[in-house]
Structures are given as C-alpha cells and as structure tokens.
C-alpha cells in the first residue's frame, strides 16, 4: 500500500505541482513534462461539425477510432508517469488507488467527474459514470450519434492499455437527453459490437447493461 504521508510528494496531482505555465514561452506542462493545451467549447463544437460535414454517416466511427487510438497512447503515457512517480509498476497499484488516479486525471483534464463500478468486473464489464461529460455538456442540438463518442473511444483506448487486451466502450446513457450524467460500458469488443444497435435506442442504461450481461465473450 502506498504511503499517504508527505502528500506534496506522494500525490501526483497535488495542485501546485501538477501543472505549470511559463508565460514567457507560452508553454503549459504537467508534472511529467507533457505539454498541455486548453480547448474552448467553440473549438470542440467546430471540430465535431467539421468532421460531420467531411465524414457524413461515418463520423461516429471516425470519432470513436480517433479517440481509441489517442486513448491507448495516452494510457501508455499515464502508465509510465504514474509508475515512475510512485516507483512501482501500475499492475501493482491497489484497485482503489488506481481508481483515485483515474478520477483525478479526468477532473484535472476537465473531462468531468468520473466514477467506476466494478460490480460486474468478474463478468468482464466495467460501468463508468461521468458527470459533466464534455460534449454532452456543451452540445445544444440533438445528434444522430451519442454525444460523447470521442470520450468513449478514449476510455476504450486507455483501458486497452491498462488491461493489456483489447476492450471497447459503449455510451449507454447521455446527459444531453436530460439525464444527470452520462454512462459508459466497457467490455470485450465482440460483446460491445452486439450492442451496437442499442447505442441510439430508447433503452435505458440498466436495460443495456442487463442485456450485456447475457452476452458471452
């Protein structure tokens, strides 16, 4: 178990050390030296609209796979940064500690407030809840695809690296439709593929989860 003393050293996300800005060079970096940027609502909405125009009906697949590829690389970077900082492999982190790091990572990046439910982990499912999910939070118009498809791809990519095997992610509830938060289900790619027809259905998150539990890997 990692010690909880000397939080300025032991907490990777301590505020005064996690992110620093050099106003002379215009560079913002995190604790590991990775360059960071801030994206406005207008930029994110403009990116999605441009992809919708360029990709047409393929936009959902493009957003998801872009997120997935970036997420895998991002997860690898986090793995290296956390392992170096805490001087032990990520695989040896207690599950609760890993979850705490993920919650802080999402929060510090402005991606929303994350919670993870491992109730069905033994059956190959992780249930993620995200309050303040980016696109669902800033998008005003209804979309033909789940608002946070890019985030779903990022989650799939990150956990594919962490678990060391391919997993996919489905957004099963969207705050854009009046819910208090967005839900995502993470599982084996074949099982998620079988749920593809449900992603824009009127089924509730619980109904989708219940159906996922009946599917074999």
C-alpha positions as CSV (number, residue, x, y, z in Angstrom):
1,X,0.0,0.0,0.0
2,X,1.4,3.4,-0.9
3,X,2.0,5.7,2.0
4,X,-0.3,8.7,2.5
5,X,2.3,10.9,4.2
6,X,4.0,13.9,2.5
7,X,1.2,14.4,0.0
8,X,3.2,17.1,-1.8
9,X,5.5,14.3,-2.9
10,X,3.2,11.3,-2.9
11,X,0.2,12.8,-4.6
12,X,0.9,13.1,-8.4
13,X,-2.0,15.5,-8.8
14,X,-1.2,18.0,-5.9
15,X,-2.4,21.3,-7.3
16,X,0.8,23.5,-7.0
17,X,2.9,20.9,-8.7
18,X,0.7,19.1,-11.2
19,X,0.7,21.8,-13.9
20,X,2.9,24.8,-14.5
21,X,2.9,27.5,-17.1
22,X,5.7,29.6,-18.5
23,X,4.2,32.8,-19.6
24,X,7.3,33.9,-21.4
25,X,7.4,30.9,-23.7
26,X,3.6,30.3,-23.7
27,X,4.1,26.7,-22.7
28,X,1.9,24.7,-20.2
29,X,3.3,21.4,-19.0
30,X,2.1,18.8,-16.5
31,X,4.2,17.1,-13.8
32,X,5.7,14.6,-16.2
33,X,6.7,17.3,-18.7
34,X,3.9,16.6,-21.2
35,X,2.8,19.8,-23.0
36,X,-0.8,20.6,-22.2
37,X,-3.3,22.8,-24.1
38,X,-6.7,24.2,-23.3
39,X,-9.6,23.8,-25.8
40,X,-12.6,26.0,-25.8
41,X,-16.2,25.0,-26.3
42,X,-16.2,26.6,-29.8
43,X,-13.1,24.6,-30.8
44,X,-14.6,21.3,-29.8
45,X,-18.0,22.0,-31.3
46,X,-16.3,23.2,-34.5
47,X,-14.2,20.1,-34.7
48,X,-17.3,17.9,-34.4
49,X,-19.2,19.9,-37.0
50,X,-16.3,19.8,-39.5
51,X,-16.0,16.0,-39.1
52,X,-19.8,15.6,-39.5
53,X,-19.5,17.6,-42.8
54,X,-16.5,15.7,-44.1
55,X,-17.3,12.2,-42.9
56,X,-21.1,12.2,-43.2
57,X,-22.6,9.0,-41.8
58,X,-19.1,7.7,-40.9
59,X,-18.5,10.5,-38.3
60,X,-19.3,8.3,-35.3
61,X,-16.9,5.6,-36.3
62,X,-14.2,8.2,-37.1
63,X,-14.6,10.0,-33.7
64,X,-14.6,6.7,-31.8
65,X,-11.5,5.3,-33.5
66,X,-9.6,8.6,-33.3
67,X,-10.4,8.6,-29.6
68,X,-9.4,5.0,-29.2
69,X,-6.0,5.3,-30.8
70,X,-5.2,8.5,-28.9
71,X,-6.5,7.0,-25.7
72,X,-4.2,4.0,-25.9
73,X,-1.2,6.2,-26.4
74,X,-2.4,8.5,-23.6
75,X,-2.9,5.5,-21.3
76,X,0.6,4.3,-22.0
77,X,1.9,7.8,-21.1
78,X,0.0,7.7,-17.8
79,X,1.3,4.2,-17.1
80,X,4.9,5.4,-17.5
81,X,4.3,8.7,-15.5
82,X,2.5,7.0,-12.6
83,X,4.9,4.1,-12.4
84,X,7.9,6.4,-12.4
85,X,6.4,8.8,-9.8
86,X,5.3,6.0,-7.4
87,X,8.3,3.8,-8.1
88,X,6.3,0.6,-8.8
89,X,4.6,-0.9,-11.8
90,X,1.0,0.1,-12.5
91,X,-0.1,-3.5,-12.2
92,X,0.9,-3.5,-8.6
93,X,-1.3,-0.5,-7.6
94,X,-4.3,-1.3,-5.4
95,X,-7.5,-1.1,-7.4
96,X,-8.9,1.7,-5.2
97,X,-5.7,3.7,-5.7
98,X,-5.8,3.3,-9.5
99,X,-9.5,4.4,-9.4
100,X,-8.5,7.5,-7.4
101,X,-5.8,8.4,-10.0
102,X,-8.3,8.0,-12.9
103,X,-10.8,10.2,-11.1
104,X,-8.2,12.9,-10.6
105,X,-6.9,12.6,-14.2
106,X,-10.4,13.2,-15.6
107,X,-11.0,16.0,-13.2
108,X,-7.7,17.8,-13.9
109,X,-8.2,17.5,-17.6
110,X,-11.7,19.0,-17.5
111,X,-13.3,15.7,-18.8
112,X,-15.9,15.5,-15.9
113,X,-16.3,13.7,-12.6
114,X,-15.6,10.0,-13.1
115,X,-16.8,7.1,-11.0
116,X,-16.1,3.4,-11.8
117,X,-18.3,0.5,-10.8
118,X,-16.6,-2.9,-10.7
119,X,-19.7,-4.9,-9.7
120,X,-19.7,-7.0,-12.8
121,X,-15.9,-7.0,-13.3
122,X,-15.8,-10.8,-12.9
123,X,-18.1,-11.0,-15.9
124,X,-15.9,-8.7,-18.0
125,X,-17.8,-5.4,-17.6
126,X,-16.8,-2.1,-16.1
127,X,-19.6,0.5,-15.7
128,X,-18.4,4.1,-15.8
129,X,-20.4,7.1,-14.8
130,X,-19.3,10.6,-15.9
131,X,-20.9,13.8,-14.6
132,X,-20.2,16.9,-16.8
133,X,-19.1,14.8,-19.8
134,X,-17.6,17.3,-22.3
135,X,-19.7,17.1,-25.4
136,X,-23.0,16.2,-23.7
137,X,-22.4,19.3,-21.5
138,X,-21.7,21.8,-24.3
139,X,-23.8,20.5,-27.2
140,X,-27.2,22.0,-27.5
141,X,-28.7,20.3,-30.6
142,X,-29.7,16.6,-30.8
143,X,-27.2,14.4,-32.6
144,X,-27.6,11.2,-34.7
145,X,-24.9,9.5,-32.6
146,X,-24.0,9.5,-28.9
147,X,-22.6,12.9,-27.9
148,X,-19.5,11.6,-26.2
149,X,-18.4,9.1,-28.8
150,X,-14.9,10.6,-28.7
151,X,-14.8,10.1,-24.9
152,X,-16.0,6.5,-25.3
153,X,-13.1,5.9,-27.7
154,X,-10.6,7.4,-25.3
155,X,-11.9,5.3,-22.5
156,X,-11.6,2.1,-24.6
157,X,-8.1,3.0,-25.7
158,X,-6.9,3.8,-22.1
159,X,-8.3,0.6,-20.6
160,X,-7.0,-1.5,-23.5
161,X,-3.5,-0.4,-22.5
162,X,-4.2,-0.8,-18.7
163,X,-5.7,-4.2,-19.0
164,X,-3.3,-5.3,-21.8
165,X,-6.0,-6.6,-24.1
166,X,-8.5,-5.0,-26.4
167,X,-11.7,-3.8,-25.0
168,X,-14.4,-1.5,-26.4
169,X,-16.7,1.1,-24.9
170,X,-20.3,2.0,-25.5
171,X,-22.0,5.2,-24.3
172,X,-25.2,3.8,-22.8
173,X,-26.7,7.0,-21.3
174,X,-26.2,10.6,-22.4
175,X,-26.7,13.7,-20.3
176,X,-27.7,15.5,-23.4
177,X,-31.0,13.6,-23.2
178,X,-31.8,15.1,-19.8
179,X,-30.0,12.6,-17.5
180,X,-27.9,13.9,-14.7
181,X,-24.8,12.1,-16.0
182,X,-23.5,10.0,-18.9
183,X,-22.8,6.3,-18.6
184,X,-20.3,4.1,-20.4
185,X,-20.0,0.3,-20.5
186,X,-16.6,-1.2,-21.1
187,X,-16.3,-4.9,-22.2
188,X,-15.0,-7.3,-24.8
189,X,-15.2,-5.9,-28.4
190,X,-17.5,-8.7,-29.6
191,X,-20.0,-8.1,-26.8
192,X,-19.9,-4.3,-27.4
193,X,-20.4,-4.9,-31.1
194,X,-23.5,-6.9,-30.4
195,X,-24.8,-3.9,-28.6
196,X,-24.2,-1.5,-31.5
197,X,-27.9,-1.4,-32.5
198,X,-28.8,-0.3,-28.9
199,X,-26.5,2.8,-28.9
200,X,-29.1,5.1,-30.2
201,X,-32.2,3.2,-29.0
202,X,-34.6,4.3,-26.3
203,X,-33.3,1.6,-24.0
204,X,-32.2,2.7,-20.5
205,X,-28.7,2.2,-19.2
206,X,-29.8,-0.5,-16.9
207,X,-31.6,-2.3,-19.8
208,X,-28.5,-2.2,-21.9
209,X,-26.3,-3.4,-19.0
210,X,-28.8,-6.3,-18.3
211,X,-28.6,-7.3,-22.0
212,X,-24.8,-7.1,-22.0
213,X,-24.7,-9.4,-19.0
214,X,-26.5,-12.1,-21.1
215,X,-23.9,-12.0,-23.9
216,X,-20.9,-14.3,-24.0
217,X,-17.4,-13.1,-24.6
